[in-house]
Structure formats: C-alpha cells, structure tokens
Amino acid sequence: MNKRRSETNHFGSLHIVMILIITALLGTGGVLHAVMKNRQVVVAREIDDAQNRIEEAEETMKMVQVKIDRKLNRHMIRAELANRGSELQQIPSSVVEVVTSASIAIAQTTP
C-alpha cells in the first residue's frame, strides 16, 4: 500500500496536451458532422424542389397538349365553323392527297 503512495505521479503536461488535442479533434469532428448533415438536408430540399418543378412542367405540357388536341378535333372544328356560318364545304376523303416531306421521301427511297 505504501508503495503506491511513494511513486511519483506520471500524469504530466504531455498527457494534458494530448487530451486537449483529442478534445479539439472530437469537437471539430462533431461540427463537421453537423455541417455535412445540414448540407444533406439542403441538397434534399433542392432535389425535392427540382422534382416539384419537373412535375409542374410535365403537368403544364399535358394541359397544353389537351388544349391542342381540343383545337385540332375535327368534330369541334366542324361545329365551330357551322356556328360561325362559314362557307367552307366538306370534301370527300378520297380527294385528300397525302404529301410527305422531302426528308421522309429521301429516307424511304434509300436502301
């Protein structure tokens, strides 16, 4: 028992410096972890916003396509022309000639 009391204390300044360095490293690691987590949250929000904008754009494109389809509906065009009292006459479908563009015609003729 007395032997332990007579030994000198080996806890010196080197140990204190090591403890301070380890504390600084752990503190820095914790701060960096928090910064990275916050950055992940920001990036996740940006991704969600981008996805929402993409979905809105797709929805807008669908609505524009629906409006185009409505404008090009032959029955609605006929009804609108009739309501306006247009002098346009309906022609038989046998008279209609299908015309292809030059690029399609060239593509079809090449082997």
PELIN-V599895 format. One record per residue. N is the residue number from 1. RES is the residue in one letter. PSI is psi as a letter, one per 20 degrees, with the letter a starting at -180 (999 if undefined). Layout:
N,RES,PSI  N,RES,PSI
This chain:
1,M,g  2,N,h  3,K,h  4,R,h  5,R,h  6,S,i  7,E,q  8,T,q  9,N,p  10,H,j  11,F,n  12,G,a  13,S,h  14,L,g  15,H,h  16,I,g  17,V,g  18,M,g  19,I,g  20,L,g  21,I,g  22,I,g  23,T,g  24,A,g  25,L,g  26,L,g  27,G,g  28,T,g  29,G,g  30,G,g  31,V,g  32,L,h  33,H,g  34,A,g  35,V,g  36,M,h  37,K,g  38,N,h  39,R,h  40,Q,g  41,V,g  42,V,g  43,V,g  44,A,h  45,R,g  46,E,h  47,I,g  48,D,g  49,D,g  50,A,g  51,Q,h  52,N,g  53,R,h  54,I,g  55,E,g  56,E,g  57,A,g  58,E,g  59,E,g  60,T,g  61,M,h  62,K,g  63,M,h  64,V,g  65,Q,h  66,V,g  67,K,h  68,I,g  69,D,h  70,R,g  71,K,h  72,L,j  73,N,o  74,R,h  75,H,h  76,M,h  77,I,g  78,R,g  79,A,g  80,E,g  81,L,h  82,A,h  83,N,h  84,R,i  85,G,k  86,S,q  87,E,j  88,L,q  89,Q,q  90,Q,p  91,I,q  92,P,q  93,S,i  94,S,h  95,V,h  96,V,p  97,E,p  98,V,p  99,V,p  100,T,q  101,S,r  102,A,h  103,S,h  104,I,g  105,A,g  106,I,g  107,A,h  108,Q,h  109,T,h  110,T,q  111,P,999
